[in-house]
Amino acid sequence: MLKNVKIEKHKILMFNFVTFYYRKSIKYMKRDNDFVKAKIISIGDELLIGQVVNTNASWLGNKLTTNGIEVISTLTIGDGEKDIVDALDACSDVEIIVMTGGLGPTADDITKPTLCRYFNTELEFCQDAYDNIMSIFTLRGYQMSERNKGQAYIPKACRYIPNRYGTAPCMWFEKGRSVYISMPGVPFEMKNVFEQEILPMLLSHFKVTPYINKVVMTTGVGESFLADKIKDWEDALPEFLSLAYLPQHGMVRLRLEGRHPNRDFLQKTIDNEIDKLTKIIGEHIFGYDDTPIAEAVLNKLKAAGATLSSAESCTGGTIAKMITEIPGSSEAFKGTVVSYATSVKEEVLGVSHEDVMRYTVVSRQVAEQMATGVRALLKTDYAVATTGVAGPGGATEENPVGTVWIAVAGPDGVISKKYNFGKDRGNNIERAAITALEMVRNSI
Amino acid sequence: MLKNVKIEKHKILMFNFVTFYYRKSIKYMKRDNDFVKAKIISIGDELLIGQVVNTNASWLGNKLTTNGIEVISTLTIGDGEKDIVDALDACSDVEIIVMTGGLGPTADDITKPTLCRYFNTELEFCQDAYDNIMSIFTLRGYQMSERNKGQAYIPKACRYIPNRYGTAPCMWFEKGRSVYISMPGVPFEMKNVFEQEILPMLLSHFKVTPYINKVVMTTGVGESFLADKIKDWEDALPEFLSLAYLPQHGMVRLRLEGRHPNRDFLQKTIDNEIDKLTKIIGEHIFGYDDTPIAEAVLNKLKAAGATLSSAESCTGGTIAKMITEIPGSSEAFKGTVVSYATSVKEEVLGVSHEDVMRYTVVSRQVAEQMATGVRALLKTDYAVATTGVAGPGGATEENPVGTVWIAVAGPDGVISKKYNFGKDRGNNIERAAITALEMVRNSI
């Protein structure tokens, strides 16, 4: 329906961003002609009603994109035959349709019979699929039920793709120039089958155009000011590159991306543009390619040959979790004391009982003593401590929900700062942990 | 296109699950006639390429569903004019269209000008929006830029909805019987505006049919066996109720849900059916309504007047994080020692150096001494400890990646068990933490 939408130029010139309409159009046309495109369809009522967050779609989006396949849309629908059929009918404009979900053995899983009817085929027994289901049940020490035997029947018209991680077989259909793939919705099974079986098949079936992106992580400057600062650079970008802004938690991530038949040329061009960008806004850049802040901290610690520990009250182990999620973190991170109880602050970390009485547990004195205490106890070069009111309970007149004291102890002494992050418990915990790591990073 | 799909009954009778096709059809027809329906459209390249997980869609799906508005689909598209227009064109079958994203001040945000053209209107200056932007900049101590001033222009044809949490105004369009809502993609801003402004407006604009769901959490029994066990009960459910199975990490969640004009009758019927279900599979039920396992543990601890601590090596604080995410956890949870370094295990927790040398750090002896050590140190009734190889490094012949020892110390002594969870670091950490909490729950 784009043809019905007229551009009334005189009305829209007042906004900078509208002038970029033209570049978007060019991008769309290029994509329509040149690139292998995919749509992702996630099937499951639990996703629609928000019982489960759809992490499969973003994982698949990332795998497809970085392998040169452009993702046009991801659609989430319920376990209903008409919904599935309508969704498939709307996919004739792409080469690859990736479906997840609805392949379980119970009554609410209807993807397989629906695909059977959609591709005008019927189910037949598949010995390989049966053997696979049998081996999984044997491994788990369970007996196979009639329902699970049903999972060994697959549509005649499809290519069977084994799923070594679960009982639901995967399916590959072809229709015209398009490939339709159906995988289970269990993330662990889906990811393994997609990486090990399906992605290699797709890359040998289609000739894809290389895609590369580079993400620049900035902090300390707003989206608008950043955009003004780099406007000349952005306007001069080659036509096959585009830039996106992604603000979050006081950071702005800039994503430069593009597609080009010549991968080396594409890589060199992106590297070159990132060099130019770094010259303009280098002071605000703290990392690249979605480096977690915990990884940036670990890298600085390792470079300095230093170690870290934490004493966590309101963050309750979140700092430790963020650090230990990074492989190899044990080189620089020695441990944590989560001192949720005041007695633990005093008896394990050596916080002064008198100071707790005089200044309360949410105070500069307690935060600093927790930091120096855990630094001495775990014998590390640096230590970070948090104490605050995450909410919803625990607020006082002096310390409303969201109040957090953060202290960092290091070879040169202790620094500490008071923050207020707001009213939401989850947000307060996360913001406090990120801010604590940022304070450590600036101290090393 | 459903009319083109013939049901060939003789071919599909072989499977239990196919016989449920009819109920699904009935469900769909009912929904089409009776209920207020919504589609969610998430706009943003960062979602499509998997740089950001779309938590907005699941949050909105939950809010809409539990307020009686049936969510038909959630669609994620990129920041392209044609994509947005095509998505809107496909929404004529629902009453409510909720859009998020693409309202920022930079060149890649094109939702507002696109909506302007789609609804055949033009932008005009809005003093309220301008004042709101100004107040946000004043609060943050920044100066307003020309780009942000542009955010104060909104389409003439829309109803302006203030966003007190950010600079992008929200918009409410009406076309035929449908309402189109556009909100920013920043989760914090979106959630506040939706709950405080938009949801009340929707509920006064549309007459909705009450919806209720109840989730039953089971463990220790597979999806197929559960389905067989409750088949008679499931088959006898009233027509306006339906059941879904959701297997995950060794648990199966059962969701019973329905819509009915009489909310009290609906609630009573669901309560009654859940009572019947509990009589059949009560032994496998550990909670309701997506109670996190950590909350089930805390409830048992509080009921017993007991306290808990943890000593975490491979889980690196994840158990503590899962517990402290629950409001009020400080009543029963005293703290944690994350003993990532062996020296911390020995010096802080009192693990025997000889045993570390003889049995390695990933052993029954070390796990049990960590549990008894932290129980004594933090003076709690129960203590749980983990030590293992999360991967990818650290594996030995005896302890491959995924090996985890978990120990629980309590008033009656120590129990411990060895697990292998697989090859993926993130999965190993999460599975170990959940299993550790399950072991604590069974020990109280």
Boltz contact constraints between the chains, C-beta under 6 A:
constraints:
  - contact:
      token1: [A, 1]
      token2: [B, 85]
      max_distance: 6.0
  - contact:
      token1: [A, 1]
      token2: [B, 89]
      max_distance: 6.0
  - contact:
      token1: [A, 2]
      token2: [B, 82]
      max_distance: 6.0
  - contact:
      token1: [A, 2]
      token2: [B, 85]
      max_distance: 6.0
  - contact:
      token1: [A, 5]
      token2: [B, 117]
      max_distance: 6.0
  - contact:
      token1: [A, 11]
      token2: [B, 122]
      max_distance: 6.0
  - contact:
      token1: [A, 15]
      token2: [B, 150]
      max_distance: 6.0
  - contact:
      token1: [A, 17]
      token2: [B, 107]
      max_distance: 6.0
  - contact:
      token1: [A, 18]
      token2: [B, 113]
      max_distance: 6.0
  - contact:
      token1: [A, 20]
      token2: [B, 107]
      max_distance: 6.0
  - contact:
      token1: [A, 24]
      token2: [B, 80]
      max_distance: 6.0
  - contact:
      token1: [A, 24]
      token2: [B, 81]
      max_distance: 6.0
  - contact:
      token1: [A, 28]
      token2: [B, 80]
      max_distance: 6.0
  - contact:
      token1: [A, 28]
      token2: [B, 82]
      max_distance: 6.0
  - contact:
      token1: [A, 45]
      token2: [B, 244]
      max_distance: 6.0
  - contact:
      token1: [A, 46]
      token2: [B, 246]
      max_distance: 6.0
  - contact:
      token1: [A, 48]
      token2: [B, 61]
      max_distance: 6.0
  - contact:
      token1: [A, 48]
      token2: [B, 71]
      max_distance: 6.0
  - contact:
      token1: [A, 49]
      token2: [B, 61]
      max_distance: 6.0
  - contact:
      token1: [A, 49]
      token2: [B, 65]
      max_distance: 6.0
  - contact:
      token1: [A, 50]
      token2: [B, 58]
      max_distance: 6.0
  - contact:
      token1: [A, 50]
      token2: [B, 61]
      max_distance: 6.0
  - contact:
      token1: [A, 50]
      token2: [B, 62]
      max_distance: 6.0
  - contact:
      token1: [A, 53]
      token2: [B, 55]
      max_distance: 6.0
  - contact:
      token1: [A, 53]
      token2: [B, 58]
      max_distance: 6.0
  - contact:
      token1: [A, 55]
      token2: [B, 53]
      max_distance: 6.0
  - contact:
      token1: [A, 58]
      token2: [B, 50]
      max_distance: 6.0
  - contact:
      token1: [A, 58]
      token2: [B, 53]
      max_distance: 6.0
  - contact:
      token1: [A, 61]
      token2: [B, 48]
      max_distance: 6.0
  - contact:
      token1: [A, 61]
      token2: [B, 49]
      max_distance: 6.0
  - contact:
      token1: [A, 61]
      token2: [B, 50]
      max_distance: 6.0
  - contact:
      token1: [A, 62]
      token2: [B, 50]
      max_distance: 6.0
  - contact:
      token1: [A, 65]
      token2: [B, 49]
      max_distance: 6.0
  - contact:
      token1: [A, 71]
      token2: [B, 48]
      max_distance: 6.0
  - contact:
      token1: [A, 73]
      token2: [B, 77]
      max_distance: 6.0
  - contact:
      token1: [A, 74]
      token2: [B, 76]
      max_distance: 6.0
  - contact:
      token1: [A, 75]
      token2: [B, 75]
      max_distance: 6.0
  - contact:
      token1: [A, 76]
      token2: [B, 74]
      max_distance: 6.0
  - contact:
      token1: [A, 77]
      token2: [B, 73]
      max_distance: 6.0
  - contact:
      token1: [A, 80]
      token2: [B, 24]
      max_distance: 6.0
  - contact:
      token1: [A, 80]
      token2: [B, 28]
      max_distance: 6.0
  - contact:
      token1: [A, 81]
      token2: [B, 24]
      max_distance: 6.0
  - contact:
      token1: [A, 82]
      token2: [B, 2]
      max_distance: 6.0
  - contact:
      token1: [A, 82]
      token2: [B, 28]
      max_distance: 6.0
  - contact:
      token1: [A, 85]
      token2: [B, 1]
      max_distance: 6.0
  - contact:
      token1: [A, 85]
      token2: [B, 2]
      max_distance: 6.0
  - contact:
      token1: [A, 89]
      token2: [B, 1]
      max_distance: 6.0
  - contact:
      token1: [A, 105]
      token2: [B, 224]
      max_distance: 6.0
  - contact:
      token1: [A, 106]
      token2: [B, 223]
      max_distance: 6.0
  - contact:
      token1: [A, 106]
      token2: [B, 227]
      max_distance: 6.0
  - contact:
      token1: [A, 106]
      token2: [B, 245]
      max_distance: 6.0
  - contact:
      token1: [A, 107]
      token2: [B, 17]
      max_distance: 6.0
  - contact:
      token1: [A, 107]
      token2: [B, 20]
      max_distance: 6.0
  - contact:
      token1: [A, 108]
      token2: [B, 244]
      max_distance: 6.0
  - contact:
      token1: [A, 113]
      token2: [B, 12]
      max_distance: 6.0
  - contact:
      token1: [A, 113]
      token2: [B, 18]
      max_distance: 6.0
  - contact:
      token1: [A, 117]
      token2: [B, 5]
      max_distance: 6.0
  - contact:
      token1: [A, 122]
      token2: [B, 11]
      max_distance: 6.0
  - contact:
      token1: [A, 145]
      token2: [B, 224]
      max_distance: 6.0
  - contact:
      token1: [A, 147]
      token2: [B, 224]
      max_distance: 6.0
  - contact:
      token1: [A, 148]
      token2: [B, 224]
      max_distance: 6.0
  - contact:
      token1: [A, 150]
      token2: [B, 15]
      max_distance: 6.0
  - contact:
      token1: [A, 224]
      token2: [B, 105]
      max_distance: 6.0
  - contact:
      token1: [A, 224]
      token2: [B, 145]
      max_distance: 6.0
  - contact:
      token1: [A, 224]
      token2: [B, 147]
      max_distance: 6.0
  - contact:
      token1: [A, 224]
      token2: [B, 148]
      max_distance: 6.0
  - contact:
      token1: [A, 227]
      token2: [B, 106]
      max_distance: 6.0
  - contact:
      token1: [A, 244]
      token2: [B, 45]
      max_distance: 6.0
  - contact:
      token1: [A, 244]
      token2: [B, 108]
      max_distance: 6.0
  - contact:
      token1: [A, 245]
      token2: [B, 106]
      max_distance: 6.0
  - contact:
      token1: [A, 246]
      token2: [B, 46]
      max_distance: 6.0
  - contact:
      token1: [A, 316]
      token2: [B, 320]
      max_distance: 6.0
  - contact:
      token1: [A, 316]
      token2: [B, 321]
      max_distance: 6.0
  - contact:
      token1: [A, 316]
      token2: [B, 324]
      max_distance: 6.0
  - contact:
      token1: [A, 317]
      token2: [B, 317]
      max_distance: 6.0
  - contact:
      token1: [A, 317]
      token2: [B, 320]
      max_distance: 6.0
  - contact:
      token1: [A, 317]
      token2: [B, 321]
      max_distance: 6.0
  - contact:
      token1: [A, 317]
      token2: [B, 336]
      max_distance: 6.0
  - contact:
      token1: [A, 318]
      token2: [B, 321]
      max_distance: 6.0
  - contact:
      token1: [A, 320]
      token2: [B, 316]
      max_distance: 6.0
  - contact:
      token1: [A, 320]
      token2: [B, 317]
      max_distance: 6.0
  - contact:
      token1: [A, 320]
      token2: [B, 338]
      max_distance: 6.0
  - contact:
      token1: [A, 321]
      token2: [B, 316]
      max_distance: 6.0
  - contact:
      token1: [A, 321]
      token2: [B, 317]
      max_distance: 6.0
  - contact:
      token1: [A, 321]
      token2: [B, 318]
      max_distance: 6.0
  - contact:
      token1: [A, 321]
      token2: [B, 321]
      max_distance: 6.0
  - contact:
      token1: [A, 324]
      token2: [B, 316]
      max_distance: 6.0
  - contact:
      token1: [A, 327]
      token2: [B, 392]
      max_distance: 6.0
  - contact:
      token1: [A, 330]
      token2: [B, 340]
      max_distance: 6.0
  - contact:
      token1: [A, 333]
      token2: [B, 340]
      max_distance: 6.0
  - contact:
      token1: [A, 334]
      token2: [B, 340]
      max_distance: 6.0
  - contact:
      token1: [A, 334]
      token2: [B, 341]
      max_distance: 6.0
  - contact:
      token1: [A, 334]
      token2: [B, 344]
      max_distance: 6.0
  - contact:
      token1: [A, 335]
      token2: [B, 338]
      max_distance: 6.0
  - contact:
      token1: [A, 335]
      token2: [B, 339]
      max_distance: 6.0
  - contact:
      token1: [A, 335]
      token2: [B, 340]
      max_distance: 6.0
  - contact:
      token1: [A, 335]
      token2: [B, 341]
      max_distance: 6.0
  - contact:
      token1: [A, 335]
      token2: [B, 344]
      max_distance: 6.0
  - contact:
      token1: [A, 336]
      token2: [B, 317]
      max_distance: 6.0
  - contact:
      token1: [A, 336]
      token2: [B, 338]
      max_distance: 6.0
  - contact:
      token1: [A, 337]
      token2: [B, 337]
      max_distance: 6.0
  - contact:
      token1: [A, 338]
      token2: [B, 320]
      max_distance: 6.0
  - contact:
      token1: [A, 338]
      token2: [B, 335]
      max_distance: 6.0
  - contact:
      token1: [A, 338]
      token2: [B, 336]
      max_distance: 6.0
  - contact:
      token1: [A, 339]
      token2: [B, 335]
      max_distance: 6.0
  - contact:
      token1: [A, 340]
      token2: [B, 330]
      max_distance: 6.0
  - contact:
      token1: [A, 340]
      token2: [B, 333]
      max_distance: 6.0
  - contact:
      token1: [A, 340]
      token2: [B, 334]
      max_distance: 6.0
  - contact:
      token1: [A, 340]
      token2: [B, 335]
      max_distance: 6.0
  - contact:
      token1: [A, 341]
      token2: [B, 334]
      max_distance: 6.0
  - contact:
      token1: [A, 341]
      token2: [B, 335]
      max_distance: 6.0
  - contact:
      token1: [A, 344]
      token2: [B, 334]
      max_distance: 6.0
  - contact:
      token1: [A, 344]
      token2: [B, 335]
      max_distance: 6.0
  - contact:
      token1: [A, 344]
      token2: [B, 378]
      max_distance: 6.0
  - contact:
      token1: [A, 378]
      token2: [B, 344]
      max_distance: 6.0
  - contact:
      token1: [A, 392]
      token2: [B, 327]
      max_distance: 6.0
